[in-house]
Amino acid sequence: MAIANDTVYYDPYDVDIVTDPYPVYARLRDEAPIYHNGRYDFWALSRHADVDAALSDWETFSNSRSDILELIKSDFDMPGGVMMFQDPPAHTHLRGLMSRVFTPRRMAEIEDQIRRYCVGCLDPLVGSGGFDIIAELASMMPMRVIGMLLGIPESEQVSVRDANDANLRTKPGTPMKVADPDRIADGRIYADYVEWRSHNPSDDLMTALLNVEFVDSGGVSRKLSRQEVLHYTQVVAGAGNETTGRLIGWLAKVLAEHPDQRRAICNDRSLLNRAIDETLRFEPTGPHVGRYVLKDFECYGTTVPAGSAMLLLFGAANRDPRRYDDPDSFNIHRDTISHLTFGKGVHYCLGANLARLEGRVALDELLNRFPEWDIDYANAKLTPTSTVRGWERLPIVLP
């Protein structure tokens, strides 16, 4: 049911649309720049200027019911004290605290560990006829990196990743089943590590969270409570896991389809960062975010009532010809490579630099060993989730 009665139909759960959403995105931008889906009762903005403006307007488009459509639409109350369920001023305070422990220095220190991990994954594959880049690298690496950051023992990282992923998994064609949002954010799977780390401090994010001192909104100087540390840990682990793995898959696919650009990057590694950002524009790992509309919003002669759910379609905005020249072409040589995939403003993705770092190192090491590859499309498979878009299987074929 892609299109009925010549009116454009958009549905984030429709498997056919999600497989190739771009024709529908183009129709939304042209025919229904403010769109209402009656079946699931949500609104959507698709033009770059509108999505950009909405991301900056947290007083209208609120994060207070999270950025996941199913949670926004649910009957649950959102848990307190969780950064991803808040707006300023509480959000500003929590985010400021997080940025104190999520520093560029910490990112730089972890680069060598990430590189060693990539080398360990890819070296055994040299001389093979090909491999599934998701199974061999993309599905494992982000959780390993989060584990390195948080100080979670390597032996526990896979079970932690699987528990995280299960929270975001959906049946194809259906909304995500909404469990209590407390569970999505409570971090209980980390409770044992936090307790252990409190007696065994190290140079990691968890130790930093346990020790950071700050003045809270009540003017009291204190440390984070144990529950707050768990919330933060969950935010870091959940946010950095699925999306970064999807980025590595898209890099492999898009560069297989643009071999001239792949060779250019192989010959000039200063192009790596451009490749990451153009891929994030061209195939965003998170194709949309949700917002809760706090007050009536007028747009293109339509009133979106307060209390509505709004989807901001990054995938559509990133290919808006009103903003980009030749937007449906992948081009690492663009004059200005920009995108909305990490959001903007007060809710700009805290892990953006980490995601870029992981993507850059993974691509660098891939090219060091395999300058040429193709995709085995017959055995490739997109993953069924309503929050991220990427590959569950992506076999690459080596010459």
C-alpha positions in Angstrom: 0.0 0.0 0.0 2.5 2.6 -1.1 0.2 5.2 -2.7 -3.6 5.4 -2.7 -5.8 7.7 -4.8 -2.9 9.6 -6.2 -2.3 11.1 -2.8 1.1 10.5 -1.3 1.3 8.0 1.5 4.2 7.8 4.0 4.5 5.1 6.7 7.7 4.4 8.6 6.6 0.8 9.2 5.9 0.0 5.5 8.6 -2.4 4.5 8.4 -1.5 0.8 8.7 2.2 1.6 11.6 1.7 4.0 13.5 -0.3 1.4 13.7 2.8 -0.8 12.1 5.8 0.9 13.5 8.4 -1.4 10.7 8.6 -4.1 8.1 9.0 -1.3 10.3 11.6 0.4 10.5 13.5 -2.8 6.7 13.5 -3.2 6.2 14.6 0.4 8.5 17.6 -0.1 6.7 18.6 -3.2 3.1 17.6 -2.5 2.7 17.4 1.3 5.5 19.4 3.1 3.3 19.1 6.2 1.9 15.5 6.1 -0.5 13.7 8.4 -0.7 9.9 8.6 -4.2 9.1 9.7 -3.6 5.4 10.3 -0.9 6.0 13.0 -1.9 9.6 13.8 1.4 11.4 13.4 2.6 14.4 11.4 5.8 14.7 9.3 8.0 17.5 8.1 10.2 16.8 5.1 11.8 19.9 3.7 15.3 20.8 4.9 14.4 24.4 6.0 11.4 23.1 8.0 13.2 20.2 9.7 16.2 22.5 10.4 13.9 25.1 12.1 11.9 22.5 14.1 15.1 21.0 15.5 16.0 24.4 16.9 12.5 25.1 18.3 12.4 22.9 21.4 9.7 25.1 22.9 7.3 23.8 20.2 8.9 20.5 19.3 9.7 18.9 22.6 11.8 15.9 23.6 9.9 15.5 26.8 8.3 12.3 25.5 11.6 11.1 23.9 12.4 11.1 20.2 10.8 7.7 19.4 7.4 7.8 17.7 6.0 4.8 19.6 7.0 6.3 23.0 5.5 9.7 22.1 2.2 8.0 21.2 2.2 5.7 24.2 0.2 6.2 27.4 3.3 5.9 29.6 4.7 8.7 31.7 8.3 9.4 30.9 10.9 8.8 33.6 12.4 11.8 35.3 16.1 12.7 35.3 16.8 11.2 31.9 18.5 13.5 29.4 16.9 12.1 26.3 13.4 12.7 27.8 14.0 16.3 28.7 14.2 19.9 27.3 16.0 22.9 28.7 16.6 24.0 31.4 16.9 20.5 33.0 18.3 19.1 29.8 21.0 21.8 29.6 22.2 20.9 33.0 22.4 17.2 32.4 24.0 17.6 29.0 26.6 20.0 30.3 27.5 17.3 32.9 27.7 14.7 30.1 30.0 16.8 27.9 32.4 17.1 30.8 33.0 13.4 30.7 32.5 12.9 26.9 35.6 15.0 26.0 37.6 15.3 22.8 40.6 14.1 24.7 38.8 10.9 25.7 37.7 10.4 22.1 41.3 10.8 20.9 42.7 8.3 23.4 40.2 5.7 22.3 41.2 5.9 18.6 44.1 3.5 19.0 42.0 1.0 20.8 39.3 1.2 18.0 42.0 0.7 15.4 43.4 -2.3 17.1 40.0 -3.8 17.3 39.4 -3.2 13.5 42.8 -4.8 12.7 41.9 -7.8 14.8 38.6 -8.2 13.0 39.8 -7.6 9.4 43.3 -9.3 9.4 41.9 -12.9 9.5 39.8 -12.1 6.4 42.7 -11.1 4.2 42.9 -13.7 1.3 39.2 -14.7 1.6 36.8 -14.3 -1.2 34.6 -12.1 0.9 32.7 -11.8 4.1 29.6 -10.2 5.8 30.8 -6.8 7.0 27.9 -6.6 9.4 28.7 -9.9 11.2 32.5 -9.5 11.1 32.8 -5.8 12.0 29.7 -3.5 12.1 27.5 -5.4 14.5 30.3 -5.9 17.0 32.5 -2.8 16.9 30.2 -0.1 18.3 29.4 -2.1 21.5 33.1 -2.9 21.9 33.9 0.8 21.7 31.1 1.7 24.2 32.6 -1.1 26.4 36.0 0.5 26.1 34.6 3.9 27.0 32.5 2.6 29.9 35.1 0.1 31.2 32.7 -2.9 30.7 34.7 -6.2 30.6 35.0 -7.6 27.1 33.5 -10.9 28.1 30.2 -9.1 28.9 29.9 -6.7 26.0 28.0 -9.0 23.6 25.3 -9.8 26.1 24.9 -6.1 26.8 24.7 -5.2 23.1 22.0 -7.9 22.6 19.9 -6.6 25.5 20.2 -3.1 24.1 19.2 -4.1 20.6 16.2 -6.1 21.8 14.8 -2.8 23.1 14.8 -1.4 19.6 13.8 -4.4 17.6 10.5 -4.5 15.7 8.6 -6.9 13.6 8.7 -5.8 9.9 5.7 -3.7 9.0 4.6 -2.9 12.6 5.4 -0.3 15.3 7.8 -1.1 18.0 6.1 -2.7 21.0 6.4 -0.1 23.8 7.6 -1.5 27.0 7.7 0.8 30.0 10.1 3.6 29.0 11.6 3.3 32.5 13.1 0.1 31.2 14.5 1.7 28.0 16.4 4.2 30.2 17.0 2.6 33.5 20.3 1.0 32.8 19.6 -1.9 35.1 21.7 -4.3 32.9 24.7 -2.1 34.0 24.0 -2.1 37.7 26.6 -4.8 38.6 29.3 -3.1 36.6 28.6 0.3 38.2 28.8 -1.3 41.6 32.0 -3.1 40.8 33.5 0.0 39.2 32.7 2.1 42.2 35.2 -0.1 44.2 37.6 -0.5 41.2 38.1 3.0 39.6 39.8 3.3 36.3 40.3 5.9 33.5 36.9 5.3 31.9 33.5 7.0 31.5 31.8 5.1 34.2 34.4 6.1 36.8 34.2 9.7 35.6 30.4 9.6 36.0 30.7 8.1 39.5 33.2 10.9 40.5 32.0 14.0 38.8 30.9 16.8 41.2 28.4 19.4 40.1 25.9 22.0 41.4 22.4 20.7 40.7 19.3 22.7 39.8 18.5 23.1 43.5 21.9 24.8 44.1 23.3 21.7 45.9 26.8 20.6 45.2 26.8 16.8 44.9 27.7 13.7 42.9 25.4 11.7 40.7 23.1 9.2 42.4 23.6 5.6 41.5 20.4 5.7 39.5 21.5 8.8 37.6 24.8 7.0 36.7 22.8 4.1 35.4 20.6 6.4 33.3 23.6 8.1 31.8 25.3 4.8 31.1 22.2 3.6 29.3 22.0 6.7 27.2 25.6 6.3 26.1 25.3 2.6 25.3 21.9 2.8 23.6 22.7 5.8 21.5 26.1 4.7 20.3 25.3 1.1 19.4 22.8 0.5 16.6 23.3 3.7 14.6 27.1 3.5 14.3 27.0 -0.1 13.2 24.6 0.9 10.5 26.9 3.6 9.3 29.7 1.1 8.6 27.3 -1.0 6.5 26.2 2.0 4.5 29.9 3.0 3.9 30.6 -0.4 2.5 27.5 -0.4 0.2 27.7 3.2 -1.1 31.4 3.0 -1.8 30.9 -0.4 -3.6 28.5 1.5 -5.9 30.8 4.5 -6.4 34.2 2.8 -7.1 35.8 5.9 -8.5 35.2 7.8 -5.2 36.3 4.8 -3.2 39.6 4.8 -5.2 40.0 8.5 -4.6 39.6 8.0 -0.8 42.0 5.0 -1.0 44.6 7.2 -2.6 44.0 10.3 -0.4 43.0 9.5 3.1 42.3 13.2 3.9 39.0 12.4 2.1 37.9 9.9 4.8 35.9 12.5 6.8 34.2 13.8 3.7 33.2 10.2 2.9 31.7 9.7 6.4 29.6 12.9 6.3 28.4 12.5 2.7 27.3 8.9 3.6 25.5 10.2 6.6 23.7 12.7 4.4 23.0 10.2 1.6 21.9 7.3 3.7 21.2 8.5 7.2 21.3 5.7 9.8 18.5 7.3 11.7 16.1 8.5 9.0 13.9 10.5 11.3 13.3 11.6 14.9 10.1 12.2 16.7 9.0 15.2 18.7 6.0 16.0 20.9 4.2 19.1 19.8 3.7 21.4 22.9 1.6 24.1 21.2 -0.4 24.6 18.1 1.9 24.9 15.1 0.9 26.7 11.8 2.5 25.4 8.6 1.6 25.7 4.9 -2.0 26.7 5.9 -2.4 23.7 8.2 -2.6 23.8 12.0 -0.9 20.9 13.8 -2.6 20.7 17.2 -0.8 20.7 20.5 -0.3 17.1 21.8 0.5 15.7 18.3 3.4 13.5 17.4 5.7 15.0 14.8 8.3 13.1 12.7 11.2 15.1 11.4 12.4 13.3 8.3 16.1 13.6 8.1 16.3 11.3 5.1 14.0 13.6 3.2 15.6 16.9 4.4 19.1 15.6 3.5 18.1 15.2 -0.1 16.1 18.4 -0.5 17.0 20.1 -3.8 16.0 23.4 -2.2 19.1 23.0 -0.1 21.5 20.7 -2.1 22.7 20.6 -5.7 22.0 17.2 -7.3 21.0 15.8 -3.9 20.3 12.2 -5.1 23.9 11.8 -6.1 26.6 10.6 -3.7 29.5 13.0 -4.1 32.3 13.3 -1.6 33.7 16.3 -3.5 30.7 18.5 -2.8 31.5 22.2 -1.9 29.9 22.0 1.5 29.0 18.6 2.9 26.4 19.0 5.6 23.4 17.0 6.9 20.9 16.9 9.7 21.5 13.2 10.6 22.9 14.1 14.0 20.2 16.7 14.7 20.9 20.3 15.6 20.7 22.6 18.5 20.2 21.6 22.1 19.6 17.9 21.2 22.5 17.6 18.8 23.8 14.0 19.0 26.4 13.8 21.9 28.0 10.8 20.2 28.4 12.4 16.8 32.2 12.7 17.1 32.5 9.2 18.4 30.4 7.9 15.5 32.5 9.8 13.0 35.7 8.4 14.6 34.5 4.8 14.4 33.3 5.2 10.8 36.6 6.8 9.8 38.9 4.2 11.4 36.8 1.3 10.1 36.8 2.6 6.6 40.6 3.4 6.8 41.4 -0.1 7.9 39.0 -1.7 5.4 40.8 0.2 2.6 44.2 -0.7 3.9 43.3 -4.4 3.2 40.6 -4.3 0.6 40.8 -1.4 -1.9 38.2 -3.1 -4.1 35.0 -4.9 -3.3 31.4 -5.6 -4.6 28.2 -6.4 -2.8 26.4 -9.8 -2.9 22.9 -8.2 -3.2 21.1 -11.6 -3.3 22.1 -12.3 0.3 21.9 -8.7 1.7 19.1 -7.9 4.1 17.8 -4.7 5.5 17.1 -4.7 9.3 13.6 -4.3 10.6 13.5 -1.5 13.1 11.4 1.7 13.1 14.1 3.9 14.6 17.2 3.1 12.5 17.7 2.0 8.9 20.6 -0.2 7.8 21.8 -3.7 7.0 21.4 -6.8 9.0 23.5 -8.8 6.4 25.7 -7.2 3.8 28.1 -9.7 2.2 31.0 -8.1 0.4 32.7 -9.9 -2.5 36.5 -9.5 -2.9 38.3 -9.7 -6.3 
